[in-house]
Amino acid sequence: MNLQVPEKKKRKTKMKTDNSSPPPSPPSFSSLPDDMAVNCLARISRWYYPTLSTVSKMFRSLVSSTELYAARSHLGSTEIQLLVPIPASNLPSLPSLTTVAVGAEIYAIGGPVGRAESSSAVRVLDCLSDTWRDAPSMIVARRYALSCVCDGKIYVCGGVDEEEPWGEVFDTKTQTWGRLPDPGTEVRTSVRTFQVWGISEGQGKIYIGGDSREKIVYDTKQCKWEWGQGKGKVASSELFYTSPEFEFPLRCNVYDVEEGYWKPVKGLDSLSDTYRKSGGSLGQRVRCGEKLFVIWEGGHTRINPCDMKKIWCAVIVLEKRHGGEIWGNVECVDVVHSVPTECRILHCHVVLV
């Protein structure tokens, strides 16, 4: 018997050729559409934007675009920032003008321009783009006026002669000025003689206060002035801070809307000691939410003999204790910046960016 064993078939192998393309690289941020990139950047803190702007031209363009800040507002990711401008050649820095903050803009109103002691000029600083623009002028020229913001409108009072309109209001949406009713001779005289030094707002009313326990109130809904004491119709926890500029000894007065008059804030003795030891000079106060920020300039002391002066900042939490006394709890106090001695803090505002 002749048996033949079949040969094993040889497995044919195909030669692999390297015709495949390299794997795709992961997508980069620059490959995203602009609207998607803006949406991503709008969700991170604005504190990172200066660093991001140095990465590339694309990032620099995005972080300076108006679309980015519109997206931040739409997403509710805007942040509150305390702005303390240092006077420069292109910045109106005269103390006789009045300033207010509306959103991300600061309005510089009135004050001397050139040789004129009073001015009706209004300039606006856009804190997003760091640029100035002119706004419509006031009805009359003013200096050392009082101003505050209520429901998106700017109220400016005082700083004029007896026969001129004492107060006016600026609608930031329509960019138009309108006159306020005349408050009477008593109010005019109090402001002109510096017996009144503070203005603030709350619950649709403008509160003006001074050295007396009485208050001057303008009801923005009823468009009328009220003079004298009386209890406010708002929550007792609401406090309105006045007299933004101060001198040593460090004093702070708030308006108690429940009891209807101005009160001194107690418990600031340790802060006054820090202020004195730092060689403190004129400073500013500004409210930010439920807290009060106090900013002042440190002078030449043994600790700071050089040509630079330090900017100090204290954060105070206010509370109303039993018996109606207003107490301030100093949350923190420290040096936040150093500037040349020729610089001076004139205004301080909280902006939304």
Stockholm file with secondary structure:
# STOCKHOLM 1.0

chainA/1-353         MNLQVPEKKKRKTKMKTDNSSPPPSPPSFSSLPDDMAVNCLARISRWYYPTLSTVSKMFRSLVSSTELYAARSHLGSTEIQLLVPIPASNLPSLPSLTTVAVGAEIYAIGGPVGRAESSSAVRVLDCLSDTWRDAPSMIVARRYALSCVCDGKIYVCGGVDEEEPWGEVFDTKTQTWGRLPDPGTEVRTSVRTFQVWGISEGQGKIYIGGDSREKIVYDTKQCKWEWGQGKGKVASSELFYTSPEFEFPLRCNVYDVEEGYWKPVKGLDSLSDTYRKSGGSLGQRVRCGEKLFVIWEGGHTRINPCDMKKIWCAVIVLEKRHGGEIWGNVECVDVVHSVPTECRILHCHVVLV
#=GR chainA/1-353 SS CCCCCCCCCCCCCCCCCCCCCCCCCCCCGGGSCHHHHHHHHTTSCGGGHHHHTTTCHHHHHHHTCHHHHHHHHHHTCCCEEEECCCCCTTSCCCTTSEEEEETTEEEEECSCBTTBSCBCCEEEEETTTTEEEEECCCSSCBSSCEEEEETTEEEEECCSCTTSCCEEEEETTTTEEEECCCCCHHHHHHHHTTSEEEEEEETTEEEEEESSSCEEEEETTTTEEEESCCCCSSCTTCEEECCCEECSSCCCEEEETTTTEEEEEESCHHHHHHHHHTTCCSEEEEEETTEEEEEEECCCCSSCCSSEEEEEEEEEEEEECTTSCEEEEEEEEEEEEEEETTCCCCCCEEEEC
#=GC SS_cons         CCCCCCCCCCCCCCCCCCCCCCCCCCCCGGGSCHHHHHHHHTTSCGGGHHHHTTTCHHHHHHHTCHHHHHHHHHHTCCCEEEECCCCCTTSCCCTTSEEEEETTEEEEECSCBTTBSCBCCEEEEETTTTEEEEECCCSSCBSSCEEEEETTEEEEECCSCTTSCCEEEEETTTTEEEECCCCCHHHHHHHHTTSEEEEEEETTEEEEEESSSCEEEEETTTTEEEESCCCCSSCTTCEEECCCEECSSCCCEEEETTTTEEEEEESCHHHHHHHHHTTCCSEEEEEETTEEEEEEECCCCSSCCSSEEEEEEEEEEEEECTTSCEEEEEEEEEEEEEEETTCCCCCCEEEEC
//
